[in-house]
């Protein structure tokens, strides 16, 4: 009696789902990038302002002459520093996951397709 060929269900493969979810993460990252950058800039500017104010409080507590923070203030867009939490790291991880899962999916699927062709 001849054994029944194993069914080739692509949706049963976990690498397919890893590929799909990582591609969705890449698309989502690309869609939210402008909004993320604006929001992250606000958060980081608040953090830097609080850090400067804490430094000034420590100076005053130590008995040093106070510094007027308004004199040293600069326009945030003029001195825009690179983000502390960049979005490209998430995009890179999602891209690497997509590449690896596509490779693994290909590695698992093609031998099964070739075995079916031989029959």
C-alpha positions as YAML, in Angstrom:
chain: A
units: angstrom
residues:
- id: 1
  name: UNK
  ca: [0.00, 0.00, 0.00]
- id: 2
  name: UNK
  ca: [1.34, 3.34, -1.02]
- id: 3
  name: UNK
  ca: [1.58, 6.05, 1.65]
- id: 4
  name: UNK
  ca: [-0.53, 9.12, 1.11]
- id: 5
  name: UNK
  ca: [1.51, 12.20, 0.30]
- id: 6
  name: UNK
  ca: [1.71, 14.65, 3.13]
- id: 7
  name: UNK
  ca: [-0.51, 17.67, 2.54]
- id: 8
  name: UNK
  ca: [1.34, 20.83, 1.69]
- id: 9
  name: UNK
  ca: [-0.36, 23.46, 3.85]
- id: 10
  name: UNK
  ca: [1.57, 26.65, 3.84]
- id: 11
  name: UNK
  ca: [-0.45, 28.09, 6.70]
- id: 12
  name: UNK
  ca: [0.71, 25.29, 9.01]
- id: 13
  name: UNK
  ca: [4.27, 26.57, 8.80]
- id: 14
  name: UNK
  ca: [5.32, 28.89, 11.67]
- id: 15
  name: UNK
  ca: [7.89, 30.59, 9.41]
- id: 16
  name: UNK
  ca: [5.08, 31.90, 7.23]
- id: 17
  name: UNK
  ca: [3.46, 33.59, 10.24]
- id: 18
  name: UNK
  ca: [6.81, 34.96, 11.40]
- id: 19
  name: UNK
  ca: [7.34, 36.40, 7.93]
- id: 20
  name: UNK
  ca: [3.86, 37.93, 7.79]
- id: 21
  name: UNK
  ca: [4.06, 39.49, 11.25]
- id: 22
  name: UNK
  ca: [7.55, 40.89, 10.68]
- id: 23
  name: UNK
  ca: [6.44, 42.41, 7.37]
- id: 24
  name: UNK
  ca: [3.44, 43.95, 9.12]
- id: 25
  name: UNK
  ca: [5.81, 45.36, 11.74]
- id: 26
  name: UNK
  ca: [7.89, 46.93, 8.96]
- id: 27
  name: UNK
  ca: [4.81, 48.46, 7.36]
- id: 28
  name: UNK
  ca: [3.55, 49.70, 10.72]
- id: 29
  name: UNK
  ca: [6.94, 51.21, 11.53]
- id: 30
  name: UNK
  ca: [6.99, 53.05, 8.23]
- id: 31
  name: UNK
  ca: [3.46, 54.36, 8.79]
- id: 32
  name: UNK
  ca: [4.06, 55.66, 12.31]
- id: 33
  name: UNK
  ca: [7.57, 57.05, 11.73]
- id: 34
  name: UNK
  ca: [6.60, 60.74, 11.27]
- id: 35
  name: UNK
  ca: [4.25, 60.75, 14.25]
- id: 36
  name: UNK
  ca: [6.76, 58.84, 16.37]
- id: 37
  name: UNK
  ca: [9.54, 61.30, 15.56]
- id: 38
  name: UNK
  ca: [7.41, 64.29, 16.55]
- id: 39
  name: UNK
  ca: [6.26, 62.68, 19.79]
- id: 40
  name: UNK
  ca: [9.70, 61.35, 20.67]
- id: 41
  name: UNK
  ca: [11.23, 64.80, 20.12]
- id: 42
  name: UNK
  ca: [8.72, 66.28, 22.61]
- id: 43
  name: UNK
  ca: [9.46, 63.60, 25.20]
- id: 44
  name: UNK
  ca: [13.21, 63.96, 24.85]
- id: 45
  name: UNK
  ca: [13.07, 67.77, 25.01]
- id: 46
  name: UNK
  ca: [11.07, 67.53, 28.25]
- id: 47
  name: UNK
  ca: [13.62, 65.07, 29.61]
- id: 48
  name: UNK
  ca: [16.54, 67.35, 28.72]
- id: 49
  name: UNK
  ca: [14.76, 70.36, 30.26]
- id: 50
  name: UNK
  ca: [14.15, 68.50, 33.50]
- id: 51
  name: UNK
  ca: [17.73, 67.32, 33.53]
- id: 52
  name: UNK
  ca: [18.98, 70.90, 33.12]
- id: 53
  name: UNK
  ca: [16.63, 72.15, 35.86]
- id: 54
  name: UNK
  ca: [17.81, 69.41, 38.24]
- id: 55
  name: UNK
  ca: [21.41, 70.33, 37.52]
- id: 56
  name: UNK
  ca: [20.60, 73.97, 38.32]
- id: 57
  name: UNK
  ca: [18.86, 73.01, 41.57]
- id: 58
  name: UNK
  ca: [21.95, 71.04, 42.59]
- id: 59
  name: UNK
  ca: [24.15, 74.04, 41.79]
- id: 60
  name: UNK
  ca: [22.00, 76.30, 43.97]
- id: 61
  name: UNK
  ca: [21.92, 73.73, 46.79]
- id: 62
  name: UNK
  ca: [25.73, 73.60, 46.71]
- id: 63
  name: UNK
  ca: [25.86, 77.38, 47.17]
- id: 64
  name: UNK
  ca: [27.05, 78.19, 43.64]
- id: 65
  name: UNK
  ca: [25.67, 81.25, 41.89]
- id: 66
  name: UNK
  ca: [22.48, 80.55, 39.94]
- id: 67
  name: UNK
  ca: [22.46, 80.40, 36.17]
- id: 68
  name: UNK
  ca: [19.50, 81.82, 34.29]
- id: 69
  name: UNK
  ca: [18.27, 78.91, 32.18]
- id: 70
  name: UNK
  ca: [16.31, 81.27, 29.92]
- id: 71
  name: UNK
  ca: [19.56, 82.92, 28.75]
- id: 72
  name: UNK
  ca: [21.03, 79.59, 27.65]
- id: 73
  name: UNK
  ca: [17.77, 78.35, 26.13]
- id: 74
  name: UNK
  ca: [17.93, 77.46, 22.45]
- id: 75
  name: UNK
  ca: [15.29, 76.70, 19.89]
- id: 76
  name: UNK
  ca: [14.78, 72.90, 19.98]
- id: 77
  name: UNK
  ca: [14.67, 72.55, 16.20]
- id: 78
  name: UNK
  ca: [17.89, 74.55, 15.80]
- id: 79
  name: UNK
  ca: [19.87, 72.19, 18.00]
- id: 80
  name: UNK
  ca: [18.07, 68.97, 17.12]
- id: 81
  name: UNK
  ca: [20.15, 66.06, 18.31]
- id: 82
  name: UNK
  ca: [19.74, 62.51, 17.11]
- id: 83
  name: UNK
  ca: [16.97, 60.68, 18.91]
- id: 84
  name: UNK
  ca: [17.86, 58.83, 22.10]
- id: 85
  name: UNK
  ca: [15.39, 56.13, 21.10]
- id: 86
  name: UNK
  ca: [15.58, 55.83, 17.31]
- id: 87
  name: UNK
  ca: [12.92, 54.01, 15.35]
- id: 88
  name: UNK
  ca: [15.35, 52.46, 12.89]
- id: 89
  name: UNK
  ca: [16.33, 49.84, 15.50]
- id: 90
  name: UNK
  ca: [12.81, 48.40, 15.49]
- id: 91
  name: UNK
  ca: [12.74, 48.52, 11.69]
- id: 92
  name: UNK
  ca: [16.08, 46.72, 11.49]
- id: 93
  name: UNK
  ca: [14.94, 43.96, 13.84]
- id: 94
  name: UNK
  ca: [11.71, 43.51, 11.86]
- id: 95
  name: UNK
  ca: [13.63, 43.42, 8.57]
- id: 96
  name: UNK
  ca: [16.09, 40.84, 9.90]
- id: 97
  name: UNK
  ca: [13.22, 38.72, 11.20]
- id: 98
  name: UNK
  ca: [11.55, 38.92, 7.77]
- id: 99
  name: UNK
  ca: [14.74, 37.92, 5.96]
- id: 100
  name: UNK
  ca: [15.46, 34.99, 8.28]
- id: 101
  name: UNK
  ca: [11.89, 33.73, 8.23]
- id: 102
  name: UNK
  ca: [11.71, 34.02, 4.43]
- id: 103
  name: UNK
  ca: [14.91, 32.01, 4.15]
- id: 104
  name: UNK
  ca: [13.70, 29.35, 6.56]
- id: 105
  name: UNK
  ca: [10.31, 29.16, 4.84]
- id: 106
  name: UNK
  ca: [12.01, 28.71, 1.48]
- id: 107
  name: UNK
  ca: [14.33, 26.09, 2.95]
- id: 108
  name: UNK
  ca: [11.39, 24.08, 4.28]
- id: 109
  name: UNK
  ca: [8.98, 24.45, 1.36]
- id: 110
  name: UNK
  ca: [11.16, 23.81, -1.71]
- id: 111
  name: UNK
  ca: [12.27, 20.26, -0.77]
- id: 112
  name: UNK
  ca: [8.63, 19.30, -0.20]
- id: 113
  name: UNK
  ca: [7.65, 20.75, -3.58]
- id: 114
  name: UNK
  ca: [10.50, 18.86, -5.28]
- id: 115
  name: UNK
  ca: [9.44, 15.58, -3.63]
- id: 116
  name: UNK
  ca: [5.91, 16.09, -4.93]
- id: 117
  name: UNK
  ca: [7.19, 16.71, -8.46]
- id: 118
  name: UNK
  ca: [9.18, 13.48, -8.40]
- id: 119
  name: UNK
  ca: [6.08, 11.42, -7.67]
...
